């Protein structure tokens, strides 16, 4: 690999790891989306939640199912 291309790859990897570390260190506060989406399924299965959201906001069903899943899996939400 050429030295110039190798240097670009090294800086790219450094930049990516730096952003990941900064992003993982951000604190989640009460008004964030994770607190909203984490409690949307209280007492419901994913399919009961999807059915209810389909009747209310049918165009958002796929997006909100993904967000609810990610909010209940904290590390996925952080990434």
C-alpha contacts under 8 A as a table, 3 or more apart, distances in Angstrom:
res1	aa1	res2	aa2	distance
1	X	5	X	6.83
1	X	6	X	6.31
2	X	5	X	5.41
2	X	6	X	6.06
3	X	6	X	4.96
3	X	7	X	6.08
4	X	7	X	5.17
4	X	8	X	6.44
5	X	8	X	5.07
5	X	9	X	6.31
6	X	9	X	5.13
6	X	10	X	6.23
7	X	10	X	5.08
7	X	11	X	6.23
8	X	11	X	5.23
8	X	12	X	6.03
9	X	12	X	4.97
9	X	13	X	6.08
10	X	13	X	5.25
10	X	14	X	6.11
11	X	14	X	4.98
11	X	15	X	5.96
12	X	15	X	5.09
12	X	16	X	6.10
13	X	16	X	5.07
13	X	17	X	6.12
14	X	17	X	5.29
14	X	18	X	6.05
15	X	18	X	5.08
15	X	19	X	6.19
16	X	19	X	5.22
16	X	20	X	6.20
17	X	20	X	5.03
17	X	21	X	6.17
18	X	21	X	5.20
18	X	22	X	6.19
19	X	22	X	5.10
19	X	23	X	5.96
20	X	23	X	5.06
20	X	24	X	6.06
20	X	79	X	7.34
21	X	24	X	5.13
21	X	25	X	6.27
22	X	25	X	5.25
22	X	26	X	6.66
23	X	26	X	5.54
23	X	78	X	7.00
23	X	79	X	7.18
24	X	78	X	5.93
24	X	79	X	6.98
28	X	32	X	6.43
28	X	34	X	7.79
29	X	32	X	5.65
30	X	35	X	6.22
31	X	35	X	6.82
31	X	36	X	7.65
32	X	35	X	5.84
32	X	36	X	6.98
33	X	36	X	5.07
33	X	37	X	6.07
34	X	37	X	5.21
34	X	38	X	5.60
34	X	71	X	5.10
34	X	77	X	7.65
35	X	38	X	5.29
35	X	39	X	6.61
35	X	71	X	7.72
36	X	39	X	5.93
36	X	40	X	6.68
37	X	40	X	5.20
37	X	41	X	7.78
37	X	67	X	6.71
37	X	68	X	5.18
37	X	71	X	5.87
37	X	72	X	7.94
38	X	41	X	6.94
38	X	68	X	6.17
38	X	71	X	5.05
38	X	72	X	5.46
39	X	42	X	5.36
40	X	49	X	7.76
40	X	68	X	7.28
41	X	44	X	5.08
41	X	45	X	6.77
41	X	46	X	7.07
41	X	49	X	6.23
41	X	68	X	7.60
44	X	47	X	7.97
44	X	48	X	5.85
44	X	49	X	6.16
45	X	48	X	5.21
45	X	49	X	6.21
46	X	49	X	5.11
46	X	50	X	6.11
46	X	65	X	7.55
47	X	50	X	4.90
47	X	51	X	6.05
48	X	51	X	5.14
48	X	52	X	6.26
49	X	52	X	5.25
49	X	53	X	6.15
50	X	53	X	5.11
50	X	54	X	5.94
50	X	61	X	6.33
50	X	65	X	6.69
51	X	54	X	5.06
51	X	55	X	6.50
52	X	55	X	5.38
52	X	56	X	6.47
53	X	56	X	4.97
53	X	57	X	5.49
53	X	58	X	6.56
53	X	60	X	7.75
53	X	61	X	6.18
54	X	57	X	5.34
54	X	58	X	4.16
54	X	59	X	7.61
54	X	60	X	7.68
54	X	61	X	5.80
55	X	58	X	6.12
57	X	60	X	5.65
57	X	61	X	6.81
58	X	61	X	5.55
59	X	62	X	7.75
60	X	63	X	5.40
60	X	64	X	5.92
61	X	64	X	5.33
61	X	65	X	6.04
62	X	65	X	5.23
62	X	66	X	6.37
63	X	66	X	5.31
63	X	67	X	6.27
64	X	67	X	4.87
64	X	68	X	5.95
65	X	68	X	5.22
65	X	69	X	6.19
66	X	69	X	5.18
66	X	70	X	6.14
67	X	70	X	5.05
67	X	71	X	5.97
68	X	71	X	5.10
68	X	72	X	6.31
69	X	72	X	5.36
69	X	73	X	6.48
70	X	73	X	5.04
70	X	74	X	6.69
70	X	76	X	5.68
70	X	77	X	5.03
71	X	74	X	5.83
71	X	76	X	7.78
71	X	77	X	5.71
73	X	76	X	5.70
73	X	77	X	6.54
74	X	77	X	5.14
74	X	78	X	6.34
75	X	78	X	5.07
75	X	79	X	6.50
76	X	79	X	5.37
